[in-house]
Amino acid sequence: MGKITDLFGVKYPLIQGGMIWNSGWRLASAVSNAGGLGLIGAASLYPDILVEHVRKCKKATDQPFGVNIPMLYPNIEEHMRTIVDHKVPIVFTSAGNPKTWTKELKKHNITVVHVVSSVKFARKAEEAGVDAVVAEGFEAGGHNGREETTTFTLIPMVKQKITVPLIAAGGIATGSGMLAAMVLGADGVQVGSRFAASEESSAHHLFKKVIVDAQEGDTTLTLKELAPVRLIKNKFYEQVAKLYTTSPSKEQLKELLGRARAKRGMFEGDLDEGELEIGQISGLINEVLPASQIVKNMITEFNQAKKKLANLNDL
């Protein structure tokens, strides 16, 4: 466990994913207070709102927390200035070239982690100088890599090719899943969907109910021509599926997607026309819980699973 806990200065090697429309200061501070690493999801925040969330998070916790920001965010310069000016200690970057900001952030003694979906990009992230890598399998909710490599396959392959600490993500919501990822070579885990269904998540309560009610097969990966996204099958998805029968162009897909679909679904609770981004593991999530209880449950189960593993007879 030491690599991740030492790197971030936290009790547990458990990171809460910085999910758009789900991960505000309330969730990030609650996870950090519980011993994990909470992340503010900056992709759904205007620059002035990010400042507000960072300030409130600092007041709500004296533990380390971070900000997650996709490199494609249109106001990324302003976000990075906020991170530096307000001395945010940890930044998770994604969806872009880590060389763009890693060196600049590290000049300000900020720990930098980059999210990838393949061995190739994990190596590029390490070459860019990041302090750790998150390798995310395509079971994960939201935007995924085009390779469609599962977490179970991705983690050991990435482990062979990098030397910096490795964090597993995608399809992890339990302590036993956390242990499995670490047995495969991860030094810690990043958890998204389980925390989306937390009391402190900024998601709409109707979206949280969708997560709790989701069963196996209720999510799908689509819109690969634009940016692959895993979401709940709803009326909007049916419209996408129908359009695909006509061999649509990228422009037609963009027109159907429109703007603010994710906000409409996850934040505003439009379960028909909104984009409901969540991972396959939602089929294993059965209730909305406080973030602190989620952390406690995962660590307790992790330790129980670890003891059970140690007691197994040799095959």
N, C-alpha and C positions, 0 to 999 in steps of 0.2 A: 504493500500500500504506500510505502514511503515516498516514491518518486512524485506522485501527484499531490499528496498532502504537504510535502516539503516545498514543492514548486509554488503552490497557491497559499500556503499557510492556513490550511483548513484541517478539520478533524477527520473527515471522511473523503475518500476519492470518488465523490459523487457530485456531478455537475448538473444543474438544472438548465436545460436547453433554453436559449434566448429566442423564443417563438414569437412571431408577429401576432399582435392582438391578444396575446396571452400573458406575456412576461413583463409586467411593469414592476415598479419599485416594491409593491407589497409582496409579490411572490419572491422576487430576488432576495429581499431582506429576510423573509421568513425562512427560506432555504439556508441562507448564510448563518442565521441565528441558530439553526438546527444542526449545524456542523458540516453542511455541504457548501458548494459554491453556487451562489445565485447569480443569474445573468439577466440584465435588462435587455429586452429585445428592441434594438434601436430602429429596425427597419420600418416599423409602423409609427414612428414618432417624428414629428416636426422638430427642427433644431431647438426651439425654445422649450418644447415639451420634454425633450431629453434632458435639458438642464434641470428642469423641475424634478424629473424622476431621479436623477443622480443626487440632487440635494436632499430629497426626501429619503432616499435609500441610506445615505450617510447618517441621517438623523435616526433612522429605524434600526441600524445595526452598527456595531463596532467591529464586525468581522469583515474579512475580505469579500468583495463582490466584483463583478465585471460587467462589461457591455458587449453584446454580440452585434456585429454590423456587417451586412453584405457589402462587398466592394462595389457593387452596382448601384448602391443607394445614391440618388441624385444630389443630395446635400452632404456627401461624405466629408468634404473639407470642413464644414461647420461642425459636424459630429466629432471629427477627430480633434478639432480645436477645443470643443467642450471636454472631451476625454482628458486632454493634456492640461487644460486650465483648471479643471476640478480634480486633478490627480486621481483619476480612476486607475486602480492598480493593475487591472487585467482586461485584456481585449481579446475576444474571439472574432476572427474575420472569416469570411466565406464568400463563395460565388465571385471569384476573381483571382487576380495574380497577387500572391502574398508579398512579392517583391515591392509592390507599389507603396506599402505603408509600414512594413515590418521594421525596417531600419530606422525610420523616423520615430516610431513609437518607442523603440528600444533606447533611443537617445534620451528619452525621458524616464528611463527605468521602468517602463511598462512591460509586463509579461504578455507575450503574444502567442496565441494559439490559432491555428488555421484548420478549417473543416474541409475534408476531402472525401471523395467517393471512390478513389482508385489508388493503386500503388504508384502509378506515374505521378499523380499530383501530390501524393504524400512525400515523395522524394524531392519534388520541386519545392514544397513547403519547407522541408528541412534545409535545402540549399539556400533558401531565402533568409534563413536565420531564425525561424520561429522556435519557441521554447518547448512546444508540444504540438501534437497533431491529433485531431479528432477524425477517425475513420468511420464514416456513416454508411451503413448498408441501406439498400433500397426498401427495406421494410418500414423505414422511417416516414413520418408524415411530412407534409409540406414539400418543398422543392428538393428533388433528388438528383443524383448524377445520372448520366445517360448510360452508364455501363450496366446498371441493374445487377450489381454484385451484392449478394446477401452478406449480412454482418458475420455470420458463421464462417463464410469463406474469406471475406475481406480482411478480418483482423489478423489471422496468422500470416497471410501473404504480406501485409504491410509491415508486420513485426519483423519479418526477415530482412526488410530493405531499409529500415530507418534506425537511428540510434537514440533519437529524442523520445521522451515519454509519449506513450500511445493511449488515447482515450477512445473507447468503443461507443458507438451510438447506433440506434436503429433497432427497434424491437426489444428494448430493455425496460422493464417496468417493475421487476421483482428482485429480491435479494438473490434468488437462485440464478436469475438471468445475469445479474451482476457478476456472480461467481463464475458462471460459464464463460463470460467475456474475458474475465481475467485469467482463467485457465488457458484460454486460447492465445493469450499473450498481451492483453490490454493491462495497462497500469491503473486504469480508472474507467468510469463510465459517464456518459452524458445521457440524461433522461428527459424526454420531451412530453410525450403524450400523457404519461402518468401525472405530471405536474399541470398539464392543461386542465385536468379534472381535479383541481384542488380548490379549496375555498378562496385562496388568495389570487388565483388566476384572474386576469382581467377579462377573460372570455365571457360572453353572454351565458346566462344560466341555461338557456335552451340548447346552446351548443354543448355545454357540459353534460346535459341529459343525453344528447345524441351519443357522446363518447361512452357514457355508462351503458347505454342500450345497444351499442354496436356489437355485432357478432362476427364470427369468422366469415370472410368474404365480402364484408360490407364496404371495404375500401378498394380503391383501384388506382393505378398509376396511369395518367393520361397527359394530353397536351405536350407530348415529347418533342414536337417540332418547335415549340416555343421555349418552355422550360419545364421539364418533367415534374409533375406534382401529384402527390398521393392525397386523395380526398375521399370523403364519404359519397357513395352513390345516392344522388338526390335528383330533383327535377332538372337542375342545371347540368348535372353530369349526363342525364338522358338527352338533353339538347346537344351536348358535345358528341355523344355517341351517335346520334342521328346525323349530325353534320359529317362525321367521319365516313358515313356510308356513301357520301358524294365525292370522296377524294378531295377534300378542301385544300385551298392554298393557306399559307401562313397568315395572309391578310384576312381571310375569312375566319380563321380561328381567333385572331386578335380581335376582330370585330365582335364575335360572339362573347369572348371573355370580357371585353370592355374594361372599365376601371372599377377599382375598389370592390371586387367580388369577395376577396378574403375578409375585408372589413365588414361587408354586408352580412356575411355568414357567421363568422366567429365572434365578432364584436357586437353586431347589431341584432343577431339572432334570426336572420332570414334563412330558414332551413330549406326553403325551396329554391330560391334564386341565388343564394350565396355560395361561396366556395368554402367547403367545410374540411379544412386540412387536418388530417390526423393519421397516425400510424396504424399498421396492422395489429399491433399489440393492444389496441383499444378493445379488441374482443376479450381481453383478460382483465379489463378495468371495470369494476362493478359498483363503485360508489365514489362520491366526491368526498375528499378528506382534507383536513388541514395539511399544509405543506410539511409542518413539523412531524405529523403522524406518518406521512408518506416516507420521510427520511428514516424515522425510527423503525417503521415496518421493514423497509428494505435492508437496513443494517442488521436488524434482528434475524431476518430470514437468511441474510448472507452468512452470518456466523453459524446459524443452525445448519445450513447447507454445507458449509466448510467442515464442520464436525462430522457430518454424515459422510462426506467424501473421504475424510481421513480414516473413518472406521470401515470403509468398504474392504472386503477381502480381495486379495490379488486374484485376477482372473487366471 
